[in-house]
Every structure is written in structure tokens, then in C-alpha cells.
Amino acid sequence: MGDAVGGRWRGAERAGHVDPRADGGVAEVPPDTWGLAARGATVEAGGPRFGFSLGDKVEVWTDEAARLYAQAAAAQWDPDTAVDWDATFELPPEVEDAVVQVMTYLIENETAALIVPARFLAQIHPHFREVMQVLAIQVADEARHLEVFTRRARLKRDALGLSTVGGQASLKTLLDEPDFALASFLLSVLGEGSFLSLLWFLEEHAPDPITRAVAKLSAQDEARHVAFGLAHLSRHGQQDPGLHDRLADAVLRRHDALLNTAGLNEEVFDALILLAAGSWQPEAIAAGYDRVVALKQHMDHGRRTRLKRLGFTEARAEELSRLHTRNFM
């Protein structure tokens, strides 16, 4: 009996260590034959090969993944109870229409932000469990954002706003990007980073308490998504000197692909101005316009700051931020 058991487990391998902080705990390139085995398990030899295309530690890993997942799990919120949907308010019709247009725009962009991590999630080797968990909870976050933005848009209107060709084209470039690092860079560091500024802008200038609540709750989630993108790309860049050129090329390619599109549609731009103004009074509209201009400047500053954190020079960060899509995401 003992010989039979010993024979069966001859050639078995320990799949790293359950604690990622242990020496050698996370393999640089876990074998395909480790498959779905838990990290730290003893894997019997002769198992099937799995085809996880994201199987290189340098491509996906960050030591921050476990902390970010724990933080995200603790911060999950229930749309039914976190937002007071019964709060009473009455906005001028044109301001309500502006809110609906902005919500429509947010829904469209957050749909892209859900699809991109979901697409890569199934490609990651399960050895990198914490990274899988982070992406899974990002998908859950975005699903919740879609719900609350839709509920806010439908509070006082039966139909949503407009979706433009330019906006769809901009988001399609994110869905078409096949490389995990480049997609994460374009979406999380540049796109969701810019969206953070937009959500905090909406929280500050919201004309009603429900819009304010959904913007604030969503921004808190998006901050974690940006943090993960920065963390794993910073590590990747330290180990792969060629990454920075690839990231820059991705921005240039996307800019060229969208060169003949309209960028942020006028309806969204005007809606943001009116939302920040609160009325059609000329002095209010002027103030709203100035606030939206300041928002775009804040977005640019944030992008440049994050690019420098990834190791780009000031000049290169300024150039790449300037080339980022006018559609914000």
C-alpha cells in the first residue's frame, strides 16, 4: 500500500506557497499542468495541461493584490440600502435632462470598464489567485455602478439619453486591445483615472442627493481599480524596461485611430455645464462652463501624475496625457 501511494505521488510538485510573501511562494511562470490546483497544494504528476495565456508573473502580479482585494471585499455596498432612493427633490426639467444624459454616458463607459477585466479574468493562471480576485471584484463593482446609474436616470424619465458614434468608437479601442498590460494602462490608469475626477466633480456639483450619493460610492470603487492598475504596471515596468515604450505606443495608436472622431459629444459636455450651473441663467452657465474647464484641467493633472508614478518623464507624461481620448475614458 505504501509503495503504491509513494508511486502515485512520485514526481509530484509543490505549487508554490499559499502565502505569497513566502520565499518562492509565487512562481515566476507556473506550469500549465498546475492548472486549477490551489497555490501551495501538492500537484500530482501527469495532470492535464491548461491554456492560461496570462501565465507569467511579471505580466499580472503585484504584492498589493491581496490588500486591494481585502479592502474591496470589506467596502462592498448594497445599492438598495446605500442610496436613499426615496429622497425627495425636484429639479428644473432641463437640469433633470442633463443628469439623465450624464448617467447615460456613465452607463456606456462603465459597461466597457466591466467587459475589459472580465475578458482577461479567465486568461489568468489561477496560481495568481489574488489578482483573479481583484479583477472579479472589479467586475462586480462595475455591475453595481451600471445598476445605480440606470436607476438614477430612470427616476423621473422613461428614456435615457444619447449615445454617439465617437463615444462608441473610443470605447471599442479598449475592448479591441488584446494585451493585458496595455488594456489595463489605457483603461485603469488613463481612463478610470480620468473618470475618478469626473465622479468627484459630479459628487461636488450634483443637483440632488441621489446623484451625489451614486457618484461618491462609485468613485470610491474606481479609486481601487486605478490603484491596482498602477501597482501591477509599476512592478511590470521595473522588470521589463521595454514596457514604457509599449505603453506610449498604445496611446499613440489609440489617438491615431480616433483622430477623425468627435470625441466627447456636445450633449454630454453641455449637460455637464448645465449640471454644474444648476440653471440657464447666463451667470450660472458661465460659472458651469468654468467648472467643466477646470475639470478637464484636473483630469490632465491626474493623468500626468499617474504617468510619472509609472516612470515617465514630465515631458513624456504631458505629451501622453494630451493625446488621451477626448471622451475621457
C-alpha positions as CSV (number, residue, x, y, z in Angstrom):
1,M,0.0,0.0,0.0
2,G,2.8,2.4,1.0
3,D,4.7,1.7,-2.2
4,A,1.5,2.2,-4.3
5,V,0.9,5.6,-2.7
6,G,4.5,6.5,-3.0
7,G,4.5,5.6,-6.7
8,R,1.4,7.6,-7.3
9,W,3.0,10.7,-5.9
10,R,6.4,10.2,-7.4
11,G,7.2,13.3,-9.4
12,A,4.6,15.5,-7.7
13,E,5.3,19.2,-7.3
14,R,4.5,21.7,-4.6
15,A,2.7,24.6,-6.4
16,G,4.4,27.4,-4.6
17,H,3.2,28.5,-1.2
18,V,-0.2,29.5,0.0
19,D,1.4,32.7,1.5
20,P,2.5,34.8,-1.4
21,R,5.0,36.5,0.9
22,A,6.9,33.3,1.4
23,D,10.3,32.9,-0.4
24,G,9.4,31.5,-3.8
25,G,5.8,31.4,-2.9
26,V,4.6,32.7,-6.2
27,A,6.2,31.1,-9.2
28,E,7.5,33.3,-12.0
29,V,6.0,31.1,-14.7
30,P,3.7,28.4,-13.1
31,P,3.5,25.2,-15.3
32,D,0.3,24.6,-17.3
33,T,0.0,21.3,-15.5
34,W,-0.6,23.0,-12.2
35,G,-3.9,24.1,-13.7
36,L,-6.6,24.8,-11.1
37,A,-4.6,23.5,-8.2
38,A,-4.5,25.8,-5.2
39,R,-1.2,27.6,-4.7
40,G,0.6,25.7,-2.0
41,A,-1.0,22.3,-2.9
42,T,1.0,19.2,-3.9
43,V,0.1,18.6,-7.6
44,E,0.2,15.0,-8.8
45,A,2.3,14.5,-11.9
46,G,0.7,13.7,-15.2
47,G,-2.3,16.0,-15.0
48,P,-3.9,17.8,-17.9
49,R,-2.4,21.0,-19.4
50,F,-4.4,24.2,-19.1
51,G,-4.1,27.0,-21.6
52,F,-4.0,30.2,-19.4
53,S,-2.4,32.8,-21.7
54,L,-1.6,35.1,-18.8
55,G,0.8,32.8,-17.0
56,D,3.8,35.0,-16.4
57,K,4.1,36.7,-13.0
58,V,5.7,39.8,-14.5
59,E,2.5,40.4,-16.6
60,V,0.0,40.4,-13.8
61,W,1.4,40.3,-10.4
62,T,1.6,42.9,-7.6
63,D,2.2,42.3,-3.9
64,E,-0.7,44.8,-3.4
65,A,-3.3,42.5,-4.8
66,A,-4.2,40.7,-1.6
67,R,-4.5,44.0,0.3
68,L,-6.6,45.6,-2.5
69,Y,-8.9,42.6,-2.6
70,A,-9.4,42.6,1.1
71,Q,-10.1,46.3,1.0
72,A,-12.6,45.9,-1.8
73,A,-14.4,43.0,-0.2
74,A,-14.8,45.0,3.0
75,A,-16.1,48.0,1.1
76,Q,-18.9,46.4,-0.9
77,W,-22.2,48.2,-0.7
78,D,-25.8,47.3,-1.5
79,P,-27.5,49.7,-3.9
80,D,-30.8,49.2,-2.2
81,T,-29.6,50.4,1.2
82,A,-26.5,52.6,0.4
83,V,-28.6,55.1,-1.6
84,D,-31.7,56.8,-0.3
85,W,-33.8,56.3,-3.4
86,D,-36.9,57.8,-1.7
87,A,-35.1,61.2,-1.1
88,T,-37.4,63.9,-2.4
89,F,-36.2,66.6,-4.8
90,E,-37.5,68.4,-7.9
91,L,-35.1,69.8,-10.5
92,P,-35.9,72.1,-13.4
93,P,-36.7,69.9,-16.4
94,E,-33.6,70.9,-18.3
95,V,-31.4,70.0,-15.3
96,E,-33.0,66.6,-14.9
97,D,-32.5,66.0,-18.6
98,A,-28.8,66.9,-18.1
99,V,-28.5,64.4,-15.3
100,V,-30.1,61.7,-17.4
101,Q,-27.6,62.4,-20.3
102,V,-24.7,62.2,-18.0
103,M,-26.0,59.0,-16.5
104,T,-26.4,57.5,-20.0
105,Y,-22.8,58.4,-20.7
106,L,-21.6,56.9,-17.5
107,I,-23.5,53.6,-18.1
108,E,-21.9,53.3,-21.6
109,N,-18.4,53.8,-20.2
110,E,-18.8,51.6,-17.2
111,T,-20.0,48.8,-19.5
112,A,-16.6,48.9,-21.2
113,A,-15.0,49.0,-17.7
114,L,-16.8,45.8,-16.9
115,I,-16.1,43.9,-20.1
116,V,-12.3,44.6,-20.2
117,P,-11.4,43.0,-16.8
118,A,-14.0,40.2,-17.4
119,R,-12.3,39.3,-20.7
120,F,-8.9,39.0,-19.1
121,L,-10.0,37.3,-15.9
122,A,-10.4,33.9,-17.5
123,Q,-7.0,34.1,-19.1
124,I,-5.0,34.5,-15.8
125,H,-3.3,31.4,-14.4
126,P,-5.1,30.5,-11.1
127,H,-1.7,30.4,-9.4
128,F,-2.1,34.2,-9.3
129,R,-5.3,33.9,-7.2
130,E,-5.2,37.3,-5.6
131,V,-5.1,39.0,-9.0
132,M,-8.1,36.9,-10.2
133,Q,-10.0,38.0,-7.1
134,V,-9.2,41.7,-7.7
135,L,-10.4,41.6,-11.2
136,A,-13.5,39.6,-10.2
137,I,-14.5,42.2,-7.6
138,Q,-13.8,45.0,-10.2
139,V,-16.4,43.3,-12.4
140,A,-18.8,43.2,-9.5
141,D,-18.2,46.9,-8.8
142,E,-18.9,47.9,-12.4
143,A,-22.1,45.8,-12.4
144,R,-23.3,47.7,-9.3
145,H,-22.4,51.0,-11.0
146,L,-24.4,50.1,-14.0
147,E,-27.4,49.5,-11.7
148,V,-27.2,52.7,-9.8
149,F,-26.6,54.9,-12.8
150,T,-29.5,53.3,-14.6
151,R,-31.8,53.7,-11.5
152,R,-30.9,57.3,-11.2
153,A,-31.5,58.0,-14.9
154,R,-35.0,56.4,-14.7
155,L,-36.2,58.1,-11.5
156,K,-38.1,60.8,-13.4
157,R,-37.6,59.8,-17.1
158,D,-38.8,56.8,-19.1
159,A,-36.0,57.1,-21.7
160,L,-32.2,57.5,-21.5
161,G,-30.1,60.0,-23.3
162,L,-27.9,59.9,-26.5
163,S,-25.1,57.5,-27.4
164,T,-22.8,58.8,-30.1
165,V,-20.6,57.1,-32.7
166,G,-17.5,58.9,-31.4
167,G,-18.1,57.6,-27.8
168,Q,-18.7,54.1,-29.0
169,A,-15.5,54.2,-31.2
170,S,-13.4,55.4,-28.3
171,L,-14.6,52.6,-26.1
172,K,-14.2,49.9,-28.8
173,T,-10.5,50.6,-28.9
174,L,-10.4,49.5,-25.2
175,L,-12.3,46.3,-26.0
176,D,-10.1,45.5,-29.0
177,E,-6.8,45.8,-27.1
178,P,-5.5,42.2,-26.8
179,D,-2.6,42.9,-24.5
180,F,-3.4,42.8,-20.7
181,A,-0.8,45.4,-19.7
182,L,-1.8,47.8,-22.5
183,A,-5.5,47.4,-21.8
184,S,-5.0,47.9,-18.1
185,F,-3.0,51.0,-18.8
186,L,-5.5,52.6,-21.2
187,L,-8.5,51.6,-19.1
188,S,-7.4,51.8,-15.4
189,V,-4.5,54.3,-15.4
190,L,-5.7,56.8,-18.0
191,G,-9.5,56.1,-18.4
192,E,-10.7,55.3,-15.0
193,G,-8.2,57.7,-13.5
194,S,-9.9,60.5,-15.6
195,F,-13.3,59.1,-14.6
196,L,-12.4,59.5,-10.9
197,S,-12.1,63.2,-11.5
198,L,-15.5,63.2,-13.2
199,L,-17.2,61.3,-10.4
200,W,-15.8,63.6,-7.7
201,F,-16.9,66.5,-9.9
202,L,-20.4,65.1,-10.0
203,E,-20.4,64.4,-6.3
204,E,-19.4,68.1,-5.7
205,H,-21.8,69.7,-8.2
206,A,-24.7,67.2,-8.1
207,P,-28.1,69.0,-8.1
208,D,-29.8,66.3,-6.0
209,P,-28.8,63.9,-3.2
210,I,-29.2,60.7,-5.2
211,T,-26.9,61.8,-7.9
212,R,-24.4,62.9,-5.2
213,A,-24.6,59.5,-3.5
214,V,-24.2,57.3,-6.6
215,A,-21.2,59.4,-7.8
216,K,-19.5,59.2,-4.4
217,L,-20.0,55.5,-3.9
218,S,-18.8,54.7,-7.4
219,A,-15.7,57.0,-7.1
220,Q,-14.6,55.1,-4.0
221,D,-14.7,51.8,-6.0
222,E,-12.9,53.3,-9.0
223,A,-10.1,54.5,-6.8
224,R,-9.2,50.9,-6.1
225,H,-9.3,50.0,-9.8
226,V,-6.8,52.7,-10.5
227,A,-4.6,51.6,-7.6
228,F,-4.4,48.1,-8.9
229,G,-3.5,49.2,-12.4
230,L,-0.8,51.4,-11.1
231,A,0.5,48.7,-8.8
232,H,0.9,45.9,-11.3
233,L,2.1,48.1,-14.1
234,S,4.7,49.7,-11.8
235,R,6.1,46.3,-11.0
236,H,5.9,45.2,-14.6
237,G,7.8,48.3,-15.7
238,Q,10.6,47.7,-13.2
239,Q,11.2,44.2,-14.5
240,D,10.6,44.9,-18.2
241,P,12.4,48.1,-19.4
242,G,10.6,47.9,-22.8
243,L,7.1,48.3,-21.2
244,H,7.2,52.1,-21.2
245,D,7.7,52.3,-25.0
246,R,4.8,49.8,-25.5
247,L,2.5,51.9,-23.2
248,A,3.4,55.1,-25.1
249,D,2.9,53.4,-28.4
250,A,-0.6,52.2,-27.3
251,V,-1.6,55.8,-26.5
252,L,-0.3,57.0,-29.9
253,R,-2.1,54.1,-31.8
254,R,-5.4,54.9,-30.0
255,H,-5.1,58.6,-30.7
256,D,-4.5,58.0,-34.4
257,A,-7.4,55.5,-34.5
258,L,-9.7,58.2,-33.0
259,L,-8.3,61.2,-34.9
260,N,-11.4,61.6,-37.1
261,T,-14.0,61.1,-34.3
262,A,-15.7,63.9,-32.5
263,G,-14.5,62.9,-29.0
264,L,-16.7,63.9,-26.1
265,N,-20.2,64.5,-27.6
266,E,-21.6,68.0,-27.3
267,E,-24.7,66.7,-25.4
268,V,-22.5,65.4,-22.6
269,F,-20.3,68.5,-22.5
270,D,-23.4,70.7,-22.4
271,A,-25.1,68.5,-19.8
272,L,-22.0,68.8,-17.5
273,I,-22.1,72.6,-17.8
274,L,-25.8,72.8,-17.0
275,L,-25.4,70.3,-14.2
276,A,-22.6,72.3,-12.7
277,A,-24.6,75.6,-13.3
278,G,-27.9,74.5,-11.9
279,S,-29.9,76.7,-14.2
280,W,-30.0,78.5,-17.6
281,Q,-29.2,81.9,-16.0
282,P,-26.3,83.4,-18.0
283,E,-24.1,83.9,-15.0
284,A,-24.8,80.4,-13.8
285,I,-23.9,78.9,-17.2
286,A,-20.7,80.9,-17.3
287,A,-19.8,79.5,-13.9
288,G,-20.7,76.0,-15.0
289,Y,-18.5,76.3,-18.1
290,D,-15.6,77.4,-16.0
291,R,-16.1,74.4,-13.7
292,V,-16.1,72.0,-16.6
293,V,-12.9,73.6,-18.0
294,A,-11.3,73.2,-14.5
295,L,-12.5,69.5,-14.5
296,K,-10.6,68.8,-17.7
297,Q,-7.5,70.5,-16.3
298,H,-7.8,68.4,-13.2
299,M,-8.1,65.2,-15.3
300,D,-5.0,66.2,-17.2
301,H,-3.1,66.9,-14.0
302,G,-4.2,63.5,-12.6
303,R,-3.1,61.6,-15.7
304,R,0.3,63.3,-15.7
305,T,0.8,62.4,-12.0
306,R,-0.1,58.8,-12.6
307,L,2.2,58.6,-15.7
308,K,5.1,59.9,-13.7
309,R,4.4,57.3,-11.0
310,L,4.9,54.7,-13.7
311,G,8.3,56.2,-14.5
312,F,7.6,58.5,-17.4
313,T,9.4,61.8,-17.6
314,E,7.5,65.1,-17.0
315,A,7.7,65.9,-20.7
316,R,6.6,62.4,-21.8
317,A,3.7,62.4,-19.3
318,E,2.5,65.8,-20.5
319,E,2.6,64.5,-24.2
320,L,0.7,61.3,-23.4
321,S,-1.9,63.0,-21.3
322,R,-2.6,65.4,-24.0
323,L,-3.1,62.6,-26.5
324,H,-5.6,60.8,-24.3
325,T,-9.0,60.4,-25.8
326,R,-11.3,63.4,-25.5
327,N,-14.0,61.1,-24.5
328,F,-12.3,60.9,-21.0
329,M,-12.4,57.0,-20.8
